[in-house]
Amino acid sequence: MADPTIPELAKNLADTQTALNIVWTMVAGFLVMFMQAGFALVETGLTRAKNAAHTMGMNFLVYAIGIIGFYFVGFGLQMGGVGAMGTFGNEALLSKEFVVTLFGKDFGLFGMTGFMLPLAKYTPAVAAMFLFQMVFMDTTATIPTGAAAERWKFTSFVAFSFVISTIIYPIYANWVWGGGWLSALGTNFGLGHGHVDFAGSSVVHMTGGVSALVLARMIGPRLGKYSPDGRINPIAPQSIPQVLLGTFILAFGRWPRVLQRIVVAMTLPLVLGLGYDGVWFGIFVTVMCTIGLISPPTGMTVFVIQAQHPDIPVARIYLGTLPFLVADFVLIGLLVMLPGMVSWLPSLLKI
């Protein structure tokens, strides 16, 4: 048997790297999927016992409802024009984007292929991307279920889940992660890297949060939450252990971000022109990991010491932990964008 040639070795290495990337993406997707159990426990624990079945049912069925809409329509709108996926062997089956031309520049609005995952496009790379994006879609759709818990009809929940999984989330996710116009601001106008979303701070959490805010404003507070004179009446959670167990699960589901921090720490010294020096690498790794370690305790402290809030104090542990787990990635995202900002900010300010 002849020894393999250099091109053959290079191809085998590239195939192995692609396979590892797919496996890692699947593992991260499974963890995000497991976080759904955390959402279900937190939301059900914070509601009253009489509404536990309704709240838990929403968290369970949002997957079944959302994945149908995402499979038929949403995934194609979001990722149909993403182009070659570099981490997945440059798979380029999803390369048809609806674009408009303004100022001589192309601006992508939504994808035009990948609907219902036809067999011709159902490759391992596309399947892994579908799973990964689907679980983030579900996270977005789940956020409003907590904001509207105990006071919206099941039929309204079903209709909302279809709308957010087929239109709202996919369109905005296309603009940021699918090669759309926000991600192209950097290449079109020289604005650094364009819109960068490091871990879903805008695509997932802002989209779900804004939807939850609008929904909560429309339907109002729970009956009995406020007295006629405006005083807040605490509504005791039915199970604090459920809330804290759900918080543990949600925190555990975010552990792949530790590796993301290390990747950022490895690349920042290079892009900032500091060279690949062990000292700089150690400094950036320390900064990245410190951000992740101090965020939850900081959040818990802020909420626990705010004694004027009348709700159950232990519930504030959850209220303080999860928002800060999300917020720390905003800072990391800013660090990712820093090199691009350094390149265009002087010209913008005419320095």
Secondary structure, DSSP 4 states (H G I P E B T S, - for coil): -PPPPHHHHHHHHHHHHHHHHHHHHHHHHHHHHHHHHHHHHHHHHHS-GGGHHHHHHHHHHHHHHHHHHIIIIIHHHHHTT---BGGGTTB-S---EEEEEETTEEEEEEE-S-TT--GGG--HHHHHHHHHHHHHHHHHHHHHHHHTTTSS-HHHHHHHHHHIIIIIHHHHHHHHHSS-TTTTHHHHH--TTSS--SSSIIIIIIHHHHHHHHHHHHH-SPTTSB-TTS-B-----S-HHHHHHHHHHHHHTTTHHHHHHHHHHHHHHHHTT--S-HHHHHHHHHHHHHHHHHHHHHHHHHHHS-TTS-S-TTHHHHHHHHHHHHHHHHHHHHHHHHHHHHHHHHHHTT-
